[in-house]
């Protein structure tokens, strides 16, 4: 789990989204092996995404923050740069669901993709939006992760 925040990294703002993601993942039965708080810098984020995927071989990386229109919001670009294949349906589903709550969800540039056997999903930066997004996608993620790992078959409902 990676939080992107210049102010959080500088100690000027408390990261509330990262701990919320950890709590929700653990409640859903996931083991959180690492949490990071990084500044909004593309190269640094790319390095960590590749390290977590290639060396730590984690199944899922959730990022929070850096998906808006600000000049420093680089999370989607870093995600696209490291992914072998995109899984845009996840980000589109989050945006679609979020649009039922706030029309500002259309301003999200979040992405989702796959690097080797790791799924990377960009989440919004606000704790409220993180909670809403995770409540929406977590019930379906385990099946996708099982297919990615080769432990589940691709069966239609």
OpenMM code with the backbone's topology and positions (N, CA, C; nanometers):
from openmm import Vec3, app, unit

residues = "UNK UNK UNK UNK UNK UNK UNK UNK UNK UNK UNK UNK UNK UNK UNK UNK UNK UNK UNK UNK UNK UNK UNK UNK UNK UNK UNK UNK UNK UNK UNK UNK UNK UNK UNK UNK UNK UNK UNK UNK UNK UNK UNK UNK UNK UNK UNK UNK UNK UNK UNK UNK UNK UNK UNK UNK UNK UNK UNK UNK UNK UNK UNK UNK UNK UNK UNK UNK UNK UNK UNK UNK UNK UNK UNK UNK UNK UNK UNK UNK UNK UNK UNK UNK UNK UNK UNK UNK UNK UNK UNK UNK UNK UNK UNK UNK UNK UNK UNK UNK UNK UNK UNK UNK UNK UNK UNK UNK UNK UNK UNK UNK UNK UNK UNK UNK UNK UNK UNK UNK UNK UNK UNK UNK UNK UNK UNK UNK UNK UNK UNK UNK UNK UNK UNK UNK UNK UNK UNK UNK UNK UNK UNK UNK UNK UNK UNK UNK UNK UNK UNK UNK UNK UNK UNK UNK UNK".split()
positions = [
    Vec3(0.0841, -0.1146, 0.0000),
    Vec3(0.0000, 0.0000, 0.0000),
    Vec3(0.0903, 0.1229, 0.0000),
    Vec3(0.0611, 0.2155, -0.0911),
    Vec3(0.1454, 0.3344, -0.1055),
    Vec3(0.0584, 0.4591, -0.1035),
    Vec3(0.0910, 0.5516, -0.0135),
    Vec3(0.0271, 0.6829, -0.0111),
    Vec3(0.1190, 0.7816, -0.0813),
    Vec3(0.0627, 0.8595, -0.1730),
    Vec3(0.1369, 0.9647, -0.2424),
    Vec3(0.0887, 1.0979, -0.1903),
    Vec3(0.1779, 1.1719, -0.1247),
    Vec3(0.1417, 1.3022, -0.0700),
    Vec3(0.2671, 1.3807, -0.0378),
    Vec3(0.2864, 1.4917, -0.1071),
    Vec3(0.3995, 1.5788, -0.0757),
    Vec3(0.3900, 1.6279, 0.0682),
    Vec3(0.2713, 1.6746, 0.1085),
    Vec3(0.2537, 1.7283, 0.2439),
    Vec3(0.2649, 1.6182, 0.3496),
    Vec3(0.2120, 1.5017, 0.3203),
    Vec3(0.2240, 1.3894, 0.4137),
    Vec3(0.3684, 1.3476, 0.4312),
    Vec3(0.4409, 1.3387, 0.3210),
    Vec3(0.5813, 1.3000, 0.3255),
    Vec3(0.6642, 1.4011, 0.4042),
    Vec3(0.6288, 1.5305, 0.3911),
    Vec3(0.7010, 1.6368, 0.4617),
    Vec3(0.6566, 1.6509, 0.6071),
    Vec3(0.5589, 1.5725, 0.6504),
    Vec3(0.5098, 1.5807, 0.7873),
    Vec3(0.4155, 1.6965, 0.8119),
    Vec3(0.3644, 1.7560, 0.7061),
    Vec3(0.2735, 1.8711, 0.7178),
    Vec3(0.1270, 1.8289, 0.7211),
    Vec3(0.0991, 1.7027, 0.6925),
    Vec3(-0.0391, 1.6528, 0.6932),
    Vec3(-0.0362, 1.5067, 0.7349),
    Vec3(-0.1332, 1.4695, 0.8171),
    Vec3(-0.1445, 1.3308, 0.8607),
    Vec3(-0.2041, 1.2460, 0.7486),
    Vec3(-0.1437, 1.1306, 0.7238),
    Vec3(-0.1977, 1.0365, 0.6261),
    Vec3(-0.3099, 0.9578, 0.6933),
    Vec3(-0.4324, 0.9827, 0.6518),
    Vec3(-0.5457, 0.9083, 0.7065),
    Vec3(-0.5947, 0.8011, 0.6096),
    Vec3(-0.5652, 0.8168, 0.4812),
    Vec3(-0.6118, 0.7194, 0.3821),
    Vec3(-0.5319, 0.5891, 0.3893),
    Vec3(-0.4009, 0.5984, 0.4032),
    Vec3(-0.3174, 0.4786, 0.4117),
    Vec3(-0.3585, 0.3870, 0.5258),
    Vec3(-0.3685, 0.4386, 0.6493),
    Vec3(-0.4119, 0.3525, 0.7597),
    Vec3(-0.5528, 0.2947, 0.7392),
    Vec3(-0.6405, 0.3705, 0.6758),
    Vec3(-0.7750, 0.3199, 0.6479),
    Vec3(-0.7689, 0.2029, 0.5496),
    Vec3(-0.6873, 0.2151, 0.4466),
    Vec3(-0.6719, 0.1050, 0.3505),
    Vec3(-0.6209, -0.0194, 0.4229),
    Vec3(-0.5192, -0.0011, 0.5048),
    Vec3(-0.4639, -0.1146, 0.5806),
    Vec3(-0.5729, -0.1813, 0.6647),
    Vec3(-0.6479, -0.1003, 0.7379),
    Vec3(-0.7536, -0.1531, 0.8245),
    Vec3(-0.8572, -0.2314, 0.7432),
    Vec3(-0.9012, -0.1742, 0.6321),
    Vec3(-1.0036, -0.2398, 0.5510),
    Vec3(-0.9507, -0.3683, 0.4871),
    Vec3(-0.8261, -0.3670, 0.4417),
    Vec3(-0.7680, -0.4880, 0.3841),
    Vec3(-0.7567, -0.5982, 0.4883),
    Vec3(-0.7085, -0.5639, 0.6064),
    Vec3(-0.6930, -0.6644, 0.7113),
    Vec3(-0.8288, -0.7196, 0.7546),
    Vec3(-0.9304, -0.6330, 0.7634),
    Vec3(-1.0653, -0.6796, 0.7970),
    Vec3(-1.1192, -0.7746, 0.6909),
    Vec3(-1.0758, -0.7564, 0.5664),
    Vec3(-1.1206, -0.8426, 0.4561),
    Vec3(-1.0346, -0.9681, 0.4432),
    Vec3(-0.9356, -0.9852, 0.5319),
    Vec3(-0.8548, -1.1060, 0.5320),
    Vec3(-0.7245, -1.0975, 0.4548),
    Vec3(-0.6879, -0.9787, 0.4084),
    Vec3(-0.5619, -0.9612, 0.3368),
    Vec3(-0.4492, -0.9383, 0.4367),
    Vec3(-0.3299, -0.9828, 0.4021),
    Vec3(-0.2110, -0.9552, 0.4815),
    Vec3(-0.1394, -0.8361, 0.4186),
    Vec3(-0.1231, -0.7296, 0.4932),
    Vec3(-0.0530, -0.6109, 0.4442),
    Vec3(0.0938, -0.6276, 0.4808),
    Vec3(0.1809, -0.6383, 0.3793),
    Vec3(0.3218, -0.6656, 0.4055),
    Vec3(0.4074, -0.5402, 0.4104),
    Vec3(0.3573, -0.4299, 0.3531),
    Vec3(0.4374, -0.3081, 0.3530),
    Vec3(0.3476, -0.1880, 0.3262),
    Vec3(0.3761, -0.0779, 0.3970),
    Vec3(0.3090, 0.0484, 0.3701),
    Vec3(0.4159, 0.1554, 0.3508),
    Vec3(0.3917, 0.2428, 0.2539),
    Vec3(0.4868, 0.3482, 0.2216),
    Vec3(0.4152, 0.4809, 0.2115),
    Vec3(0.4858, 0.5874, 0.2474),
    Vec3(0.4388, 0.7245, 0.2289),
    Vec3(0.5449, 0.7950, 0.1455),
    Vec3(0.5085, 0.8327, 0.0225),
    Vec3(0.6036, 0.8902, -0.0714),
    Vec3(0.5598, 1.0280, -0.1182),
    Vec3(0.6548, 1.1098, -0.1600),
    Vec3(0.6174, 1.2367, -0.2239),
    Vec3(0.5651, 1.2073, -0.3645),
    Vec3(0.4958, 1.3038, -0.4228),
    Vec3(0.4416, 1.2893, -0.5582),
    Vec3(0.5540, 1.3021, -0.6610),
    Vec3(0.6318, 1.1957, -0.6769),
    Vec3(0.7418, 1.1935, -0.7729),
    Vec3(0.7340, 1.0643, -0.8524),
    Vec3(0.7255, 1.0793, -0.9837),
    Vec3(0.7028, 0.9647, -1.0723),
    Vec3(0.8102, 0.8575, -1.0599),
    Vec3(0.9361, 0.8949, -1.0674),
    Vec3(1.0438, 0.7953, -1.0660),
    Vec3(1.0466, 0.7171, -0.9355),
    Vec3(1.0275, 0.7862, -0.8232),
    Vec3(1.0268, 0.7182, -0.6935),
    Vec3(0.9106, 0.6206, -0.6817),
    Vec3(0.7935, 0.6607, -0.7292),
    Vec3(0.6782, 0.5709, -0.7257),
    Vec3(0.7018, 0.4509, -0.8173),
    Vec3(0.7540, 0.4757, -0.9365),
    Vec3(0.7814, 0.3650, -1.0283),
    Vec3(0.8782, 0.2642, -0.9656),
    Vec3(0.9821, 0.3126, -0.9012),
    Vec3(1.0795, 0.2236, -0.8364),
    Vec3(1.0114, 0.1345, -0.7321),
    Vec3(0.9251, 0.1953, -0.6511),
    Vec3(0.8587, 0.1186, -0.5453),
    Vec3(0.7570, 0.0199, -0.6025),
    Vec3(0.6838, 0.0593, -0.7050),
    Vec3(0.5886, -0.0327, -0.7676),
    Vec3(0.6624, -0.1540, -0.8251),
    Vec3(0.7746, -0.1293, -0.8912),
    Vec3(0.8529, -0.2393, -0.9483),
    Vec3(0.9140, -0.3263, -0.8393),
    Vec3(0.9658, -0.2653, -0.7330),
    Vec3(1.0258, -0.3421, -0.6230),
    Vec3(0.9226, -0.4317, -0.5557),
    Vec3(0.8065, -0.3737, -0.5250),
    Vec3(0.7022, -0.4519, -0.4581),
    Vec3(0.6532, -0.5663, -0.5463),
    Vec3(0.6423, -0.5413, -0.6751),
    Vec3(0.5969, -0.6443, -0.7682),
    Vec3(0.7052, -0.7477, -0.7974),
    Vec3(0.8235, -0.7017, -0.8325),
    Vec3(0.9282, -0.7915, -0.8801),
    Vec3(1.0044, -0.8611, -0.7682),
    Vec3(1.0364, -0.7883, -0.6625),
    Vec3(1.1175, -0.8462, -0.5556),
    Vec3(1.0317, -0.9010, -0.4420),
    Vec3(0.9370, -0.8231, -0.3947),
    Vec3(0.8506, -0.8698, -0.2849),
    Vec3(0.7425, -0.9644, -0.3361),
    Vec3(0.7127, -0.9568, -0.4654),
    Vec3(0.6127, -1.0403, -0.5313),
    Vec3(0.4776, -1.0371, -0.4606),
    Vec3(0.4355, -0.9159, -0.4257),
    Vec3(0.3039, -0.9013, -0.3640),
    Vec3(0.1970, -0.9203, -0.4710),
    Vec3(0.0784, -0.9615, -0.4284),
    Vec3(-0.0314, -0.9849, -0.5220),
    Vec3(-0.1069, -0.8580, -0.5572),
    Vec3(-0.1083, -0.7624, -0.4636),
    Vec3(-0.1908, -0.6428, -0.4801),
    Vec3(-0.1173, -0.5216, -0.4251),
    Vec3(-0.1149, -0.4153, -0.5040),
    Vec3(-0.0639, -0.2869, -0.4565),
    Vec3(-0.1754, -0.1859, -0.4739),
    Vec3(-0.2146, -0.1224, -0.3652),
    Vec3(-0.3122, -0.0140, -0.3700),
    Vec3(-0.2382, 0.1159, -0.3453),
    Vec3(-0.2607, 0.2136, -0.4320),
    Vec3(-0.2056, 0.3468, -0.4100),
    Vec3(-0.3199, 0.4383, -0.3716),
    Vec3(-0.2879, 0.5432, -0.2983),
    Vec3(-0.3885, 0.6436, -0.2656),
    Vec3(-0.3266, 0.7808, -0.2871),
    Vec3(-0.4005, 0.8651, -0.3571),
    Vec3(-0.3542, 1.0003, -0.3851),
    Vec3(-0.2862, 1.0130, -0.5199),
    Vec3(-0.2732, 1.1373, -0.5644),
    Vec3(-0.2004, 1.1675, -0.6866),
    Vec3(-0.2745, 1.1368, -0.8150),
    Vec3(-0.4083, 1.1316, -0.8101),
    Vec3(-0.4856, 1.0937, -0.9289),
    Vec3(-0.5674, 1.2092, -0.9872),
    Vec3(-0.5466, 1.3293, -0.9359),
    Vec3(-0.6266, 1.4431, -0.9809),
    Vec3(-0.5615, 1.5217, -1.0932),
    Vec3(-0.5961, 1.6488, -1.1015),
    Vec3(-0.5513, 1.7356, -1.2097),
    Vec3(-0.4301, 1.8207, -1.1740),
    Vec3(-0.3856, 1.8145, -1.0499),
    Vec3(-0.2713, 1.8946, -1.0091),
    Vec3(-0.1481, 1.8563, -1.0901),
    Vec3(-0.0616, 1.9516, -1.1122),
    Vec3(0.0632, 1.9274, -1.1847),
    Vec3(0.1454, 1.8163, -1.1194),
    Vec3(0.1381, 1.8029, -0.9873),
    Vec3(0.2163, 1.7021, -0.9140),
    Vec3(0.1472, 1.5651, -0.9093),
    Vec3(0.0246, 1.5543, -0.9569),
    Vec3(-0.0487, 1.4272, -0.9537),
    Vec3(0.0011, 1.3355, -1.0655),
    Vec3(0.0894, 1.2408, -1.0307),
    Vec3(0.1575, 1.1573, -1.1302),
    Vec3(0.1312, 1.0078, -1.1122),
    Vec3(0.0451, 0.9721, -1.0195),
    Vec3(0.0231, 0.8308, -0.9909),
    Vec3(-0.0228, 0.7515, -1.1138),
    Vec3(-0.1191, 0.8012, -1.1915),
    Vec3(-0.1606, 0.7230, -1.3093),
    Vec3(-0.0476, 0.7019, -1.4094),
    Vec3(0.0310, 0.8036, -1.4347),
    Vec3(0.1406, 0.7916, -1.5310),
    Vec3(0.2456, 0.6905, -1.4843),
    Vec3(0.2771, 0.6915, -1.3556),
    Vec3(0.3735, 0.5951, -1.3011),
    Vec3(0.3173, 0.4536, -1.3089),
    Vec3(0.1901, 0.4395, -1.2817),
    Vec3(0.1257, 0.3077, -1.2878),
    Vec3(0.1286, 0.2531, -1.4297),
    Vec3(0.0890, 0.3343, -1.5266),
    Vec3(0.0896, 0.2912, -1.6665),
    Vec3(0.2307, 0.2519, -1.7094),
    Vec3(0.3294, 0.3298, -1.6676),
    Vec3(0.4681, 0.3058, -1.7092),
    Vec3(0.5218, 0.1707, -1.6628),
    Vec3(0.4753, 0.1200, -1.5481),
    Vec3(0.5310, -0.0055, -1.4958),
    Vec3(0.4461, -0.1284, -1.5283),
    Vec3(0.3250, -0.1085, -1.5760),
    Vec3(0.2359, -0.2223, -1.6008),
    Vec3(0.2653, -0.2907, -1.7337),
    Vec3(0.2529, -0.4235, -1.7327),
    Vec3(0.2638, -0.5030, -1.8540),
    Vec3(0.1315, -0.5021, -1.9305),
    Vec3(0.0227, -0.5028, -1.8549),
    Vec3(-0.1122, -0.5023, -1.9118),
    Vec3(-0.1990, -0.4142, -1.8238),
    Vec3(-0.2950, -0.3493, -1.8848),
    Vec3(-0.3849, -0.2656, -1.8070),
    Vec3(-0.5094, -0.3465, -1.7697),
    Vec3(-0.5691, -0.3089, -1.6574),
    Vec3(-0.6944, -0.3683, -1.6097),
    Vec3(-0.7896, -0.2524, -1.5815),
    Vec3(-0.8177, -0.1761, -1.6845),
    Vec3(-0.8884, -0.0489, -1.6686),
    Vec3(-1.0312, -0.0635, -1.6167),
    Vec3(-1.0882, -0.1823, -1.6297),
    Vec3(-1.2238, -0.2019, -1.5805),
    Vec3(-1.2386, -0.1699, -1.4329),
    Vec3(-1.1337, -0.1962, -1.3549),
    Vec3(-1.1410, -0.1694, -1.2112),
    Vec3(-1.1501, -0.0191, -1.1860),
    Vec3(-1.0603, 0.0571, -1.2477),
    Vec3(-1.0637, 0.2029, -1.2295),
    Vec3(-1.1928, 0.2615, -1.2858),
    Vec3(-1.2393, 0.2085, -1.3980),
    Vec3(-1.3650, 0.2570, -1.4562),
    Vec3(-1.4831, 0.2264, -1.3647),
    Vec3(-1.4818, 0.1080, -1.3030),
    Vec3(-1.5899, 0.0700, -1.2117),
    Vec3(-1.5913, 0.1609, -1.0889),
    Vec3(-1.4730, 0.1905, -1.0362),
    Vec3(-1.4655, 0.2813, -0.9213),
    Vec3(-1.5203, 0.4187, -0.9592),
    Vec3(-1.4778, 0.4694, -1.0747),
    Vec3(-1.5278, 0.6006, -1.1201),
    Vec3(-1.6792, 0.5986, -1.1392),
    Vec3(-1.7294, 0.4943, -1.2030),
    Vec3(-1.8730, 0.4838, -1.2267),
    Vec3(-1.9522, 0.4807, -1.0975),
    Vec3(-1.9069, 0.3996, -1.0023),
    Vec3(-1.9743, 0.3933, -0.8728),
    Vec3(-1.9639, 0.5279, -0.8010),
    Vec3(-1.8463, 0.5867, -0.8035),
    Vec3(-1.8249, 0.7142, -0.7348),
    Vec3(-1.9089, 0.8263, -0.7948),
    Vec3(-1.9389, 0.8166, -0.9245),
    Vec3(-2.0235, 0.9178, -0.9890),
    Vec3(-2.1643, 0.9191, -0.9307),
    Vec3(-2.2087, 0.8068, -0.8712),
    Vec3(-2.3406, 0.8043, -0.8078),
    Vec3(-2.3385, 0.8790, -0.6744),
    Vec3(-2.2183, 0.9074, -0.6242),
    Vec3(-2.2022, 0.9769, -0.4962),
    Vec3(-2.1666, 1.1230, -0.5191),
    Vec3(-2.0736, 1.1482, -0.6119),
    Vec3(-2.0338, 1.2851, -0.6440),
    Vec3(-1.9948, 1.2941, -0.7908),
    Vec3(-2.0424, 1.3958, -0.8573),
    Vec3(-2.0095, 1.4154, -0.9987),
    Vec3(-1.8612, 1.4473, -1.0170),
    Vec3(-1.7942, 1.4919, -0.9117),
    Vec3(-1.6511, 1.5225, -0.9213),
    Vec3(-1.5663, 1.3977, -0.9446),
    Vec3(-1.6246, 1.2806, -0.9297),
    Vec3(-1.5513, 1.1567, -0.9583),
    Vec3(-1.5037, 1.1538, -1.1035),
    Vec3(-1.5705, 1.2280, -1.1905),
    Vec3(-1.5283, 1.2323, -1.3311),
    Vec3(-1.3905, 1.2957, -1.3463),
    Vec3(-1.3430, 1.3635, -1.2435),
    Vec3(-1.2123, 1.4282, -1.2483),
    Vec3(-1.0980, 1.3341, -1.2090),
    Vec3(-1.1320, 1.2125, -1.1714),
    Vec3(-1.0288, 1.1153, -1.1347),
    Vec3(-0.9588, 1.0634, -1.2602),
    Vec3(-0.8272, 1.0555, -1.2532),
    Vec3(-0.7476, 0.9986, -1.3624),
    Vec3(-0.6899, 0.8631, -1.3223),
    Vec3(-0.7433, 0.8031, -1.2163),
    Vec3(-0.6915, 0.6769, -1.1629),
    Vec3(-0.6855, 0.5686, -1.2701),
    Vec3(-0.5876, 0.4783, -1.2546),
    Vec3(-0.5680, 0.3653, -1.3449),
    Vec3(-0.5587, 0.2371, -1.2631),
    Vec3(-0.5655, 0.1261, -1.3317),
    Vec3(-0.5408, -0.0039, -1.2702),
    Vec3(-0.4766, -0.0927, -1.3755),
    Vec3(-0.3809, -0.1728, -1.3316),
    Vec3(-0.3097, -0.2569, -1.4267),
    Vec3(-0.2371, -0.3709, -1.3584),
    Vec3(-0.1693, -0.4493, -1.4401),
    Vec3(-0.1011, -0.5696, -1.3935),
    Vec3(0.0464, -0.5628, -1.4314),
    Vec3(0.1299, -0.5896, -1.3334),
    Vec3(0.2732, -0.6072, -1.3574),
    Vec3(0.3074, -0.7481, -1.3103),
    Vec3(0.3431, -0.8340, -1.4041),
    Vec3(0.3700, -0.9749, -1.3754),
    Vec3(0.2484, -1.0361, -1.3078),
    Vec3(0.2580, -1.0735, -1.1797),
    Vec3(0.1437, -1.1317, -1.1090),
    Vec3(0.0931, -1.0390, -0.9985),
    Vec3(0.1148, -0.9086, -1.0176),
    Vec3(0.0720, -0.8086, -0.9194),
    Vec3(-0.0320, -0.7163, -0.9820),
    Vec3(-0.1431, -0.7014, -0.9143),
    Vec3(-0.2462, -0.6066, -0.9552),
    Vec3(-0.2195, -0.4740, -0.8856),
    Vec3(-0.2184, -0.3653, -0.9609),
    Vec3(-0.1962, -0.2315, -0.9065),
    Vec3(-0.3236, -0.1506, -0.9305),
    Vec3(-0.3782, -0.0938, -0.8236),
    Vec3(-0.5013, -0.0157, -0.8330),
    Vec3(-0.4791, 0.1200, -0.7681),
    Vec3(-0.5060, 0.2265, -0.8434),
    Vec3(-0.4992, 0.3630, -0.7899),
    Vec3(-0.6325, 0.3970, -0.7248),
    Vec3(-0.6269, 0.4394, -0.5999),
    Vec3(-0.7458, 0.4852, -0.5280),
    Vec3(-0.7379, 0.6362, -0.5097),
    Vec3(-0.8515, 0.6999, -0.4824),
    Vec3(-0.8501, 0.8441, -0.4546),
    Vec3(-0.7688, 0.8740, -0.3290),
    Vec3(-0.7504, 1.0015, -0.3015),
    Vec3(-0.6711, 1.0419, -0.1866),
    Vec3(-0.7498, 1.0639, -0.0591),
    Vec3(-0.8777, 1.0958, -0.0686),
    Vec3(-0.9548, 1.1271, 0.0520),
    Vec3(-1.0002, 0.9999, 0.1227),
    Vec3(-0.9985, 0.9986, 0.2556),
    Vec3(-1.0431, 0.8797, 0.3292),
    Vec3(-1.1867, 0.8391, 0.2942),
    Vec3(-1.2762, 0.9364, 0.2767),
    Vec3(-1.4156, 0.9052, 0.2422),
    Vec3(-1.4222, 0.8310, 0.1090),
    Vec3(-1.3514, 0.8808, 0.0090),
    Vec3(-1.3522, 0.8176, -0.1232),
    Vec3(-1.2801, 0.6828, -0.1209),
    Vec3(-1.1761, 0.6703, -0.0406),
    Vec3(-1.1063, 0.5423, -0.0256),
    Vec3(-1.2023, 0.4381, 0.0297),
    Vec3(-1.2738, 0.4728, 0.1362),
    Vec3(-1.3684, 0.3785, 0.1976),
    Vec3(-1.4745, 0.3348, 0.0964),
    Vec3(-1.5329, 0.4313, 0.0275),
    Vec3(-1.6379, 0.4004, -0.0697),
    Vec3(-1.5834, 0.3105, -0.1810),
    Vec3(-1.4650, 0.3421, -0.2304),
    Vec3(-1.4054, 0.2651, -0.3394),
    Vec3(-1.3747, 0.1225, -0.2963),
    Vec3(-1.3128, 0.1070, -0.1802),
    Vec3(-1.2773, -0.0274, -0.1338),
    Vec3(-1.4000, -0.1103, -0.1000),
    Vec3(-1.5006, -0.0486, -0.0396),
    Vec3(-1.6239, -0.1232, -0.0119),
    Vec3(-1.6839, -0.1767, -0.1410),
    Vec3(-1.6676, -0.1024, -0.2494),
    Vec3(-1.7228, -0.1420, -0.3782),
    Vec3(-1.6406, -0.2523, -0.4452),
    Vec3(-1.5070, -0.2426, -0.4439),
    Vec3(-1.4260, -0.3384, -0.5213),
    Vec3(-1.3771, -0.4598, -0.4435),
    Vec3(-1.3599, -0.4489, -0.3127),
    Vec3(-1.3002, -0.5604, -0.2370),
    Vec3(-1.3741, -0.6934, -0.2538),
    Vec3(-1.5077, -0.6953, -0.2568),
    Vec3(-1.5749, -0.8251, -0.2721),
    Vec3(-1.5388, -0.8994, -0.4016),
    Vec3(-1.4982, -0.8278, -0.5048),
    Vec3(-1.4671, -0.8907, -0.6337),
    Vec3(-1.3178, -0.9124, -0.6566),
    Vec3(-1.2340, -0.8424, -0.5825),
    Vec3(-1.0898, -0.8496, -0.6079),
    Vec3(-1.0308, -0.9880, -0.5873),
    Vec3(-1.0772, -1.0613, -0.4891),
    Vec3(-1.0143, -1.1906, -0.4597),
    Vec3(-1.0242, -1.2850, -0.5789),
    Vec3(-1.1339, -1.2813, -0.6519),
    Vec3(-1.1478, -1.3675, -0.7691),
    Vec3(-1.0455, -1.3289, -0.8767),
    Vec3(-1.0337, -1.2002, -0.9029),
    Vec3(-0.9362, -1.1535, -1.0015),
    Vec3(-0.7944, -1.1879, -0.9614),
    Vec3(-0.7629, -1.1725, -0.8338),
    Vec3(-0.6291, -1.2072, -0.7857),
    Vec3(-0.6033, -1.3576, -0.7971),
    Vec3(-0.7070, -1.4379, -0.7735),
    Vec3(-0.6937, -1.5827, -0.7887),
    Vec3(-0.6650, -1.6216, -0.9326),
    Vec3(-0.7316, -1.5575, -1.0260),
    Vec3(-0.7051, -1.5835, -1.1679),
    Vec3(-0.5628, -1.5413, -1.2022),
    Vec3(-0.5219, -1.4254, -1.1542),
    Vec3(-0.3874, -1.3740, -1.1810),
    Vec3(-0.2797, -1.4685, -1.1281),
    Vec3(-0.3011, -1.5256, -1.0103),
    Vec3(-0.2057, -1.6190, -0.9493),
    Vec3(-0.2157, -1.7597, -1.0081),
    Vec3(-0.3259, -1.7874, -1.0772),
    Vec3(-0.3463, -1.9202, -1.1335),
    Vec3(-0.4094, -2.0181, -1.0369),
    Vec3(-0.4697, -1.9670, -0.9278),
    Vec3(-0.5325, -2.0552, -0.8302),
    Vec3(-0.6838, -2.0684, -0.8507),
    Vec3(-0.7389, -1.9877, -0.9407),
    Vec3(-0.8824, -1.9945, -0.9717),
    Vec3(-0.8998, -1.9961, -1.1224),
    Vec3(-1.0064, -2.0603, -1.1650),
    Vec3(-1.0386, -2.0635, -1.3071),
    Vec3(-1.1243, -1.9459, -1.3461),
    Vec3(-1.1216, -1.9139, -1.4746),
    Vec3(-1.2041, -1.8057, -1.5267),
    Vec3(-1.3394, -1.8616, -1.5654),
    Vec3(-1.4314, -1.8615, -1.4714),
    Vec3(-1.5634, -1.9143, -1.5017),
    Vec3(-1.6651, -1.7994, -1.5019),
    Vec3(-1.7568, -1.8088, -1.5960),
    Vec3(-1.8635, -1.7085, -1.6030),
    Vec3(-1.9685, -1.7408, -1.4980),
    Vec3(-2.0358, -1.6388, -1.4516),
    Vec3(-2.1425, -1.6606, -1.3528),
    Vec3(-2.2669, -1.7077, -1.4213),
] * unit.nanometer
topology = app.Topology()
chain = topology.addChain("A")
for resn in residues:
    res = topology.addResidue(resn, chain)
    for name in ("N", "CA", "C"):
        topology.addAtom(name, app.Element.getBySymbol(name[0]), res)
